[in-house]
């Protein structure tokens, strides 16, 4: 009885657990569903849970409840949640591998898997929430491999709630003193920030009210993009201020900050994602991996805010 009770608590997609995956794959549009019967159980090595085996009477092939789980065939699925918390708490992938006593290759595979799952969960959470009436957005900068290859992270946050609506990672050319060095060493680098803002606004548009208030700093490129995607929204801009030392440039020095929700969230991202630390030897090597890490963090961040308000 104990084993069957454990089997019942496994996460199984409703209405699919008793459908043979092999017969369904061959005839996905068929209304005929072959008879599926219980065929014993087994204790899963990774977490010790007892899983029910099933047998299809039509094709004679066996499967189990675990076949329908998103973690199917993962040998160390019990380390997924711990790894997710570590990667969102300022721990590098190498250090996470040492703490969990797994290889770096396993960490990378699980990291990409968790990032894909986090992106789906974030979309589901945003769809369940009412459209935002007030948002803030701006760019924060980092780099890939070297400071001669800067990256821009466009971030949109719901005011007061600090819930992250979305982000976009874009490549940009080096500025100031590094501009000549970067051009000589790596050649011309395109500015993808306008396209990144367009992709972000297009993606978060369903989650914002048509008459919402949108706040940002006085970047001259922002009004045009806001008018293009949110023609009926009110766009307010605020003069940029000098950052304080504690917030590493994100939090502003003294007085009332009209973009506090955004700046506070950016400061937390810099504090919680190892590759975004201001002074570190753990840097981003690929922009795509930075986007995956941000997707993982956004889900973790929004989830922690939900627990506080519950």
C-alpha positions as CSV (number, residue, x, y, z in Angstrom):
1,X,0.0,0.0,0.0
2,X,2.8,2.4,0.8
3,X,4.4,2.0,-2.7
4,X,1.1,2.6,-4.5
5,X,0.4,5.7,-2.4
6,X,3.8,7.1,-3.4
7,X,3.1,6.3,-7.0
8,X,-0.1,8.3,-6.9
9,X,1.6,11.5,-5.8
10,X,3.7,11.7,-8.9
11,X,3.0,14.6,-11.2
12,X,1.2,13.2,-14.2
13,X,-0.5,15.2,-17.0
14,X,-4.3,14.8,-16.5
15,X,-6.0,12.7,-19.2
16,X,-2.7,11.4,-20.6
17,X,-1.5,9.1,-17.9
18,X,-3.4,6.1,-19.2
19,X,-2.8,6.7,-23.0
20,X,-0.1,4.6,-24.6
21,X,2.5,7.1,-25.9
22,X,3.6,4.7,-28.6
23,X,0.1,4.2,-30.1
24,X,-0.8,7.9,-29.7
25,X,2.4,8.8,-31.6
26,X,1.5,6.6,-34.5
27,X,-2.1,7.8,-34.7
28,X,-2.3,11.2,-32.9
29,X,-5.7,12.1,-34.5
30,X,-7.3,8.7,-33.8
31,X,-10.2,8.6,-31.3
32,X,-9.4,5.0,-30.5
33,X,-7.5,4.5,-27.2
34,X,-6.1,1.1,-26.5
35,X,-6.7,-0.5,-23.1
36,X,-3.9,0.1,-20.6
37,X,-3.5,-2.0,-17.5
38,X,-1.2,-1.9,-14.4
39,X,1.9,-4.0,-14.7
40,X,3.7,-3.8,-11.3
41,X,5.9,-1.0,-10.1
42,X,9.6,-0.1,-9.5
43,X,11.5,2.0,-7.1
44,X,13.3,4.9,-8.9
45,X,17.0,5.1,-8.1
46,X,17.3,8.9,-8.4
47,X,14.9,9.8,-5.6
48,X,13.6,6.4,-4.2
49,X,10.0,7.0,-5.2
50,X,7.8,4.0,-6.3
51,X,6.5,4.4,-9.8
52,X,3.6,2.5,-11.3
53,X,4.3,0.5,-14.5
54,X,1.7,0.3,-17.3
55,X,1.2,-2.1,-20.2
56,X,-0.6,-1.4,-23.5
57,X,-2.8,-4.4,-24.5
58,X,-2.8,-3.2,-28.2
59,X,1.0,-2.9,-29.0
60,X,2.3,-4.9,-26.0
61,X,4.8,-2.2,-25.0
62,X,5.3,-1.0,-21.4
63,X,5.7,2.4,-19.9
64,X,5.2,4.1,-16.6
65,X,3.9,7.3,-15.0
66,X,7.4,8.6,-15.1
67,X,7.3,8.6,-18.9
68,X,5.0,11.7,-18.9
69,X,7.2,13.6,-16.4
70,X,9.3,16.6,-17.7
71,X,12.3,15.1,-15.9
72,X,12.0,11.7,-17.8
73,X,15.3,9.8,-17.8
74,X,17.1,12.2,-15.6
75,X,19.3,10.3,-13.2
76,X,19.7,13.1,-10.7
77,X,16.4,14.9,-10.8
78,X,16.4,15.3,-7.0
79,X,19.2,17.9,-7.4
80,X,17.3,20.1,-9.8
81,X,15.7,22.4,-7.2
82,X,18.8,22.8,-5.2
83,X,20.8,23.7,-8.3
84,X,18.2,26.2,-9.4
85,X,18.4,28.0,-6.0
86,X,22.2,27.9,-6.1
87,X,22.4,29.5,-9.6
88,X,20.0,32.2,-8.4
89,X,21.9,32.9,-5.2
90,X,25.3,34.1,-6.5
91,X,26.9,30.6,-6.9
92,X,28.9,29.8,-10.1
93,X,28.4,26.7,-12.1
94,X,31.7,25.3,-11.1
95,X,31.1,25.8,-7.4
96,X,27.6,24.4,-7.7
97,X,29.1,21.2,-9.2
98,X,31.4,21.0,-6.2
99,X,28.6,21.5,-3.7
100,X,26.3,19.0,-5.3
101,X,29.1,16.5,-6.1
102,X,28.2,16.3,-9.7
103,X,30.2,17.0,-12.9
104,X,30.2,20.4,-14.6
105,X,28.7,18.8,-17.7
106,X,25.7,17.7,-15.7
107,X,25.4,21.2,-14.2
108,X,25.3,22.8,-17.7
109,X,22.7,20.3,-19.0
110,X,20.5,20.8,-15.9
111,X,21.0,24.6,-16.2
112,X,19.7,24.7,-19.7
113,X,16.8,22.3,-18.9
114,X,15.8,24.4,-15.9
115,X,16.0,27.6,-17.9
116,X,13.6,26.3,-20.5
117,X,11.2,25.1,-17.8
118,X,11.4,28.5,-16.0
119,X,10.6,30.4,-19.2
120,X,7.3,28.4,-19.5
121,X,6.4,28.9,-15.9
122,X,7.0,32.6,-16.1
123,X,4.7,32.9,-19.1
124,X,2.0,30.9,-17.3
125,X,2.3,33.2,-14.2
126,X,2.1,36.4,-16.3
127,X,-1.0,35.1,-18.1
128,X,-2.7,34.4,-14.8
129,X,-2.1,38.0,-13.5
130,X,-4.2,41.0,-14.5
131,X,-2.6,43.4,-17.0
132,X,-0.1,45.8,-15.4
133,X,-1.2,49.4,-15.0
134,X,2.3,50.9,-14.4
135,X,5.7,49.6,-15.5
136,X,9.3,50.7,-15.6
137,X,12.0,49.8,-18.1
138,X,15.6,50.5,-18.8
139,X,18.9,49.0,-19.9
140,X,21.6,47.5,-17.7
141,X,25.0,46.7,-19.2
142,X,27.4,43.8,-18.9
143,X,29.8,42.0,-21.3
144,X,30.7,38.7,-22.8
145,X,34.2,37.4,-22.4
146,X,35.8,40.9,-22.3
147,X,34.7,44.5,-21.7
148,X,35.4,45.1,-25.4
149,X,32.3,43.1,-26.1
150,X,29.5,44.8,-24.1
151,X,26.0,43.5,-23.8
152,X,22.8,45.3,-23.0
153,X,19.9,43.8,-20.9
154,X,16.6,45.6,-21.4
155,X,14.4,44.9,-18.4
156,X,10.7,45.7,-17.8
157,X,9.3,45.6,-14.2
158,X,5.9,46.2,-12.8
159,X,6.0,49.3,-10.5
160,X,5.5,48.7,-6.7
161,X,5.2,44.9,-7.2
162,X,8.7,44.5,-8.7
163,X,7.5,41.6,-10.8
164,X,9.6,41.2,-13.9
165,X,7.6,41.2,-17.1
166,X,10.4,40.3,-19.4
167,X,14.0,41.0,-20.6
168,X,16.0,40.9,-23.7
169,X,19.8,40.5,-24.2
170,X,21.4,42.5,-27.1
171,X,24.9,43.1,-28.3
172,X,26.2,46.6,-28.5
173,X,29.4,48.3,-29.6
174,X,32.0,49.4,-27.0
175,X,32.0,52.9,-25.8
176,X,34.4,55.5,-24.4
177,X,38.0,54.5,-24.0
178,X,37.4,50.9,-25.1
179,X,35.8,51.9,-28.5
180,X,39.1,52.1,-30.4
181,X,40.6,49.1,-28.7
182,X,37.5,47.0,-29.4
183,X,37.3,48.1,-33.1
184,X,41.0,47.3,-33.7
185,X,40.9,43.9,-31.9
186,X,37.5,42.5,-32.7
187,X,36.3,44.6,-35.6
188,X,32.9,46.4,-35.9
189,X,30.2,45.3,-33.5
190,X,26.5,45.8,-34.4
191,X,24.1,47.7,-32.1
192,X,21.2,45.3,-31.5
193,X,19.5,47.3,-28.8
194,X,16.7,48.8,-30.9
195,X,15.8,45.3,-32.2
196,X,16.0,44.0,-28.6
197,X,13.6,46.6,-27.3
198,X,11.2,45.9,-30.1
199,X,11.2,42.1,-29.3
200,X,10.7,42.8,-25.6
201,X,7.8,45.2,-26.2
202,X,6.2,42.9,-28.6
203,X,6.4,40.0,-26.1
204,X,5.1,41.9,-23.0
205,X,2.4,43.9,-24.8
206,X,-0.4,41.4,-23.9
207,X,0.5,41.8,-20.2
208,X,0.1,45.6,-20.1
209,X,-3.1,47.6,-20.1
210,X,-3.7,49.8,-23.2
211,X,-3.8,52.9,-21.0
212,X,-0.9,52.0,-18.7
213,X,1.7,54.4,-17.3
214,X,5.2,53.6,-18.6
215,X,8.3,55.1,-16.9
216,X,11.9,55.3,-18.0
217,X,14.9,57.6,-18.0
218,X,15.5,60.2,-20.7
219,X,17.2,58.0,-23.3
220,X,16.3,59.7,-26.6
221,X,15.5,56.4,-28.3
222,X,12.9,55.3,-25.8
223,X,9.9,57.6,-26.7
224,X,9.8,56.4,-30.3
225,X,9.7,52.7,-29.4
226,X,7.1,53.3,-26.7
227,X,4.9,55.2,-29.1
228,X,5.2,52.4,-31.7
229,X,4.1,49.6,-29.4
230,X,2.0,51.4,-26.8
231,X,0.3,54.3,-28.7
232,X,-2.4,54.8,-26.0
233,X,-0.1,54.6,-23.0
234,X,1.4,57.5,-21.0
235,X,5.2,57.7,-21.2
236,X,7.0,59.6,-18.4
237,X,10.7,60.1,-18.5
238,X,13.0,61.1,-15.6
239,X,16.5,62.5,-15.5
240,X,19.2,60.0,-14.8
241,X,20.9,60.3,-11.4
242,X,24.3,59.3,-10.0
243,X,24.3,55.8,-8.5
244,X,25.4,55.1,-4.9
245,X,28.3,52.8,-4.1
246,X,26.2,50.2,-2.3
247,X,24.0,49.5,-5.3
248,X,27.0,49.3,-7.7
249,X,25.4,52.0,-9.9
250,X,21.8,50.6,-10.0
251,X,20.5,52.1,-6.8
252,X,20.5,55.9,-6.8
253,X,22.1,58.2,-4.3
254,X,19.7,59.8,-1.8
255,X,16.2,61.1,-2.1
256,X,13.1,59.8,-3.8
257,X,13.8,57.5,-6.9
258,X,10.8,57.4,-9.3
259,X,12.3,54.3,-10.9
260,X,13.1,52.5,-7.6
261,X,11.3,49.3,-8.5
262,X,13.4,48.9,-11.6
263,X,16.7,50.0,-10.0
264,X,16.2,47.8,-7.0
265,X,15.5,44.8,-9.2
266,X,18.5,45.4,-11.3
267,X,20.7,45.7,-8.1
268,X,19.3,42.3,-6.9
269,X,20.1,40.7,-10.3
270,X,23.7,41.9,-10.0
271,X,23.9,40.5,-6.5
272,X,22.3,37.1,-7.2
273,X,23.7,36.1,-10.6
274,X,27.4,35.3,-10.4
275,X,28.3,36.2,-14.0
276,X,26.9,39.8,-13.4
277,X,29.0,40.6,-10.4
278,X,30.8,43.9,-11.0
279,X,34.3,42.6,-10.0
280,X,34.5,38.9,-10.8
281,X,36.4,36.4,-12.9
282,X,33.2,34.5,-13.7
283,X,32.0,36.1,-16.9
284,X,29.5,35.3,-19.6
285,X,31.1,33.5,-22.6
286,X,27.9,33.4,-24.7
287,X,25.0,35.9,-24.8
288,X,22.6,33.0,-25.2
289,X,23.7,31.5,-21.9
290,X,23.2,34.9,-20.2
291,X,19.7,34.9,-21.5
292,X,19.1,31.4,-20.2
293,X,20.4,32.4,-16.7
294,X,18.2,35.4,-16.7
295,X,15.2,33.3,-17.6
296,X,16.0,31.0,-14.6
297,X,16.4,34.0,-12.3
298,X,13.2,35.8,-13.4
299,X,11.1,32.7,-12.5
300,X,12.9,32.4,-9.2
301,X,12.5,36.2,-8.5
302,X,8.8,36.3,-9.4
303,X,8.1,33.1,-7.4
304,X,9.7,34.5,-4.3
305,X,7.6,37.7,-4.6
306,X,4.5,35.5,-4.9
307,X,5.3,33.7,-1.6
308,X,5.7,37.1,0.2
309,X,2.2,38.3,-0.9
310,X,0.5,35.0,-0.3
